[in-house]
Amino acid sequence: MTRITRHLDTGPSAIAEAAGLLVQGGLVAFPTETVYGLGADATNGRAVVGIYEAKGRPRFNPLIAHLASFELAREQGVFSPAAARLADAFWPGPLTLVVPKAATCTVSEIATAGLDSVALRVPDHGVAHAILAATGRPVAAPSANRSGHVSATTAAHVAVDLDGRIDAIVDGGSTQVGVESTILSCLGDRVAMLRPGGLSREAIETVLGFALAEGPEGSGDEPLAPGMLASHYAPRAQVRLDAEGPRLGEAWLGFGGVGHGGATVAANLSTTSDLTEAAANLFGMLRALDRPGITAIAVAPIPSHGLGEAIRDRLSRAAAER
């Protein structure tokens, strides 16, 4: 559906309007010091799904949640001593830290791709800070361009890709850094480079006092952050796709009017066949159904058009042999 895209300046009334649109579940592109981000309320699953729709992003990868301060970031993630040292040294700035979720984390499951970690950043840009402060909640904001296109470093770049697809573009001029943030994994005792970006390895290692590891710990099969291979939240139970109904011992994940066949544990991604609603519910419902005593999760057929393609992609990865 075509939207009317507002083109805003950076005055106080424009900042208030941008924040109001985000709080209402809208999509707003705004500048950071790295590139322009396409923002949505990270706590609102339906709003986050709108990012994927606008970008034409083929898979539900984790998104970076942007915050106005390190103090607010601590409400979303658990910072090891090394992670806290990095945040103190480089925030605000072009650094994203992937840390375990805090008990108080409000970032939606769809924004974290169902993982137990969350990617956080405090940007170093006056306009971004003003919008985040006025919004008062984490804002998911991947680069403001169509999927597969070059990242946007001016409002004009954003407009070429996203005019008519989002609610507003805040024009803060050209970005300073011009490449995306560096992403580090700070899980357990390791600090690892997940994506090179606007902050150099040398500067990071100087603060840490030791060399960065490379990539995520283990098989590398989970997508800890943007810029990595897409994967899935893999439930303990097996996932069976395009099922006509549940078998004995299976949980049921329905869609639309397909009945649950008497399964004792069941959920429905969207009783009205709304793919946006289904995408927002996907990871949370998989987690809810993945409980002791359940050997498999049978999933009703999901159409392959629109967001259905991304939903089926995630489910297929969850169903893959492992």
C-alpha positions in Angstrom: 0.0 0.0 0.0 1.4 3.4 -1.0 1.9 5.8 1.9 2.3 9.6 1.9 5.9 10.2 2.9 6.4 13.4 4.9 9.7 15.2 4.3 10.8 16.8 7.5 13.6 19.2 8.6 15.4 18.9 11.9 13.6 21.6 13.9 11.9 20.9 17.2 8.4 20.5 15.7 9.8 18.1 13.1 11.6 16.0 15.7 8.4 15.8 17.8 6.4 14.8 14.7 9.0 12.1 13.8 8.9 10.7 17.4 5.1 10.8 17.4 5.0 8.7 14.2 7.4 6.1 15.7 5.4 5.8 18.9 2.2 5.3 16.7 3.9 2.4 14.9 5.1 4.3 11.9 8.3 4.1 9.8 10.7 7.1 9.9 14.1 7.4 8.2 16.6 9.6 10.0 20.3 10.3 9.9 23.0 8.8 12.1 26.7 9.4 11.9 27.1 6.2 9.9 24.2 6.0 7.3 20.5 6.9 7.3 18.5 4.4 9.3 14.9 3.2 8.7 13.4 3.4 12.2 10.5 1.7 13.9 9.5 1.2 17.5 11.6 -1.9 18.4 9.1 -2.9 21.1 6.2 -3.1 18.6 6.4 -6.3 16.5 4.0 -5.1 13.9 6.0 -1.9 13.4 9.2 -3.8 13.1 7.6 -6.1 10.4 6.9 -2.9 8.5 10.6 -2.4 8.1 11.0 -5.7 6.3 8.0 -4.8 4.1 9.3 -1.4 3.2 12.9 -2.7 2.5 11.7 -5.8 0.7 14.1 -7.6 3.0 13.9 -11.3 2.1 14.6 -12.8 5.6 13.9 -11.8 9.2 17.5 -11.1 10.3 18.2 -9.4 13.7 18.0 -5.7 13.7 20.0 -3.2 15.7 18.1 -1.4 18.5 19.2 2.3 18.8 19.0 4.1 22.2 19.7 7.6 23.5 22.2 6.5 26.2 24.2 3.7 27.6 22.0 3.9 30.7 19.0 3.0 28.6 20.9 0.3 26.8 21.6 -1.4 30.1 17.8 -1.9 30.5 17.9 -4.0 27.3 21.1 -6.0 27.5 23.5 -7.5 30.0 27.0 -6.0 29.7 30.1 -7.9 30.6 33.1 -5.9 31.9 34.6 -5.9 28.4 31.3 -4.8 26.8 30.9 -2.0 29.4 34.4 -0.9 28.7 33.7 -0.7 25.0 30.4 1.2 25.6 32.1 3.7 27.9 34.9 4.3 25.3 32.9 4.4 22.1 29.3 5.3 22.8 27.8 7.4 21.4 29.5 6.2 18.2 29.6 3.8 15.3 29.7 0.6 17.4 27.0 -2.0 17.8 27.4 -4.5 20.7 25.6 -7.9 20.7 24.9 -8.8 24.3 22.6 -11.2 26.2 19.1 -9.9 26.7 18.4 -8.4 30.1 15.4 -9.6 32.1 13.9 -6.1 31.4 14.5 -6.2 27.7 11.5 -4.8 25.8 12.8 -5.3 22.2 10.4 -7.5 20.3 11.1 -11.1 19.3 10.9 -10.2 15.6 13.6 -7.5 16.0 15.9 -10.0 17.7 15.0 -12.8 15.3 14.0 -14.9 18.3 17.5 -15.0 19.8 18.5 -14.6 23.4 20.8 -11.8 22.5 20.1 -8.2 21.4 22.2 -5.8 19.2 22.4 -2.4 20.7 23.9 1.0 19.6 23.9 4.6 20.9 24.5 6.7 17.7 26.6 9.9 17.7 24.3 12.3 15.8 22.4 15.2 17.3 19.2 14.5 15.2 19.2 10.8 15.9 19.7 11.5 19.6 16.9 14.0 19.7 14.5 11.6 17.9 15.5 8.7 20.2 15.1 10.8 23.4 11.7 12.1 22.3 10.5 8.6 21.3 11.5 7.2 24.8 12.0 3.6 23.7 14.4 1.5 21.6 14.2 2.1 17.9 15.1 -0.6 15.4 16.8 1.0 12.4 18.6 -0.9 9.7 19.9 1.1 6.7 17.2 3.2 5.0 17.4 1.6 1.5 15.7 -1.2 -0.4 17.2 -4.6 0.3 20.3 -5.2 -1.8 20.7 -1.5 -2.7 23.5 0.7 -1.6 23.1 2.2 1.9 21.7 5.8 2.0 24.0 8.6 3.2 21.6 11.5 2.3 17.9 12.1 2.6 17.7 12.2 -1.2 19.1 8.6 -1.4 16.4 7.5 1.0 13.7 9.1 -1.0 14.8 7.3 -4.2 14.3 3.9 -2.5 11.6 4.5 0.0 9.4 7.5 -0.9 5.8 6.3 -0.8 6.8 3.2 1.3 7.4 4.9 4.7 5.8 7.7 6.8 8.6 10.3 7.0 12.2 11.2 6.1 14.1 13.5 8.4 16.7 15.4 6.3 19.8 15.9 8.4 22.2 16.4 5.5 25.0 14.0 4.6 26.2 11.5 7.1 29.7 11.8 8.4 31.0 8.2 8.5 29.3 6.8 5.4 29.5 3.1 6.3 27.6 1.0 8.8 28.6 0.5 12.4 31.2 -2.1 13.5 29.4 -5.0 15.2 31.0 -6.9 18.0 29.7 -10.0 19.8 30.1 -9.7 23.6 28.6 -13.1 24.7 30.4 -15.1 27.4 34.1 -14.4 27.7 34.7 -13.7 24.0 34.6 -10.4 22.2 34.4 -11.2 18.4 34.2 -9.1 15.3 30.9 -9.9 13.5 31.0 -7.0 10.9 33.7 -4.4 10.2 32.4 -0.9 10.0 32.9 2.7 11.1 35.1 1.9 14.1 38.5 0.4 13.5 39.7 -2.9 14.9 42.9 -1.2 16.1 40.9 1.3 18.2 38.8 -1.5 19.7 41.7 -3.7 20.6 43.6 -0.8 22.2 40.7 -0.3 24.6 40.3 -4.0 25.2 43.9 -4.8 25.7 43.6 -8.0 23.7 42.9 -9.2 20.1 39.3 -9.7 18.8 38.1 -13.2 18.0 36.6 -13.7 14.6 32.9 -14.6 14.2 30.4 -16.0 16.7 31.3 -18.8 19.0 30.2 -22.3 17.9 28.9 -23.3 14.5 28.1 -19.8 13.4 24.6 -21.0 12.4 22.7 -18.3 14.3 22.4 -14.8 12.9 23.6 -12.7 15.8 23.4 -9.4 13.9 22.8 -7.8 10.5 25.4 -8.5 7.8 25.7 -12.2 8.7 24.2 -15.3 7.0 20.5 -15.6 7.8 19.5 -18.5 10.0 16.7 -19.2 12.4 15.5 -19.5 15.9 15.7 -23.3 16.1 13.3 -24.8 18.6 14.1 -28.1 20.4 11.1 -29.7 18.9 11.2 -30.7 15.2 9.2 -28.4 12.8 6.9 -30.0 10.2 5.7 -27.7 7.5 2.6 -27.5 5.4 0.7 -29.8 7.7 -3.0 -30.5 7.3 -3.2 -31.0 11.1 -1.2 -32.1 14.1 -0.2 -35.7 14.8 -0.2 -37.3 18.3 2.2 -35.4 20.5 2.6 -32.5 18.2 1.9 -28.9 18.9 0.0 -26.9 16.3 0.9 -23.6 14.7 -2.0 -22.5 12.6 -2.7 -19.8 10.1 -6.1 -18.4 9.0 -9.1 -20.6 9.4 -7.2 -24.0 9.5 -8.3 -25.8 12.7 -5.9 -27.2 15.2 -7.4 -30.8 15.0 -7.7 -31.1 18.8 -4.1 -30.4 19.7 -3.7 -29.7 23.4 -1.0 -27.1 22.7 -1.9 -24.7 19.8 -1.5 -21.2 18.6 -2.5 -19.3 15.5 -0.2 -16.8 13.7 -3.2 -14.9 12.4 -6.8 -16.1 12.5 -7.6 -13.5 9.8 -4.7 -14.6 7.4 -2.9 -11.3 8.0 0.7 -12.0 7.0 1.9 -8.8 8.8 0.3 -10.1 12.0 1.7 -13.6 11.4 5.3 -12.3 10.9 5.1 -10.3 14.2 3.9 -13.4 16.1 6.2 -15.9 14.5 9.1 -16.2 16.9 7.1 -15.6 20.1 4.6 -18.4 19.2 7.4 -20.8 18.2 8.9 -20.3 21.7 5.6 -20.7 23.4 4.9 -24.0 21.7 8.4 -25.4 22.2 7.8 -26.9 25.6 8.7 -30.1 27.4 6.7 -33.1 26.1 6.3 -31.7 22.7 8.2 -33.7 20.1 7.3 -31.7 17.0 5.5 -28.5 16.0 3.2 -28.9 13.0 2.7 -25.8 11.0 -0.3 -25.0 8.7 0.4 -24.0 5.1 1.6 -20.4 4.8 1.2 -18.7 1.4 4.5 -17.7 -0.3 3.5 -14.3 -1.5 4.5 -11.0 0.3 5.8 -11.5 3.8 4.8 -15.2 3.5 8.1 -15.7 1.7 10.1 -14.5 4.7 7.9 -16.5 7.1 8.4 -19.7 5.1 12.1 -19.0 4.9 12.4 -18.8 8.7 10.2 -21.9 9.2 12.2 -23.9 6.6 15.4 -23.1 8.5 13.8 -24.0 11.7 12.7 -27.3 10.1 16.2 -28.1 8.7 18.1 -31.1 9.9 20.5 -30.3 12.7 
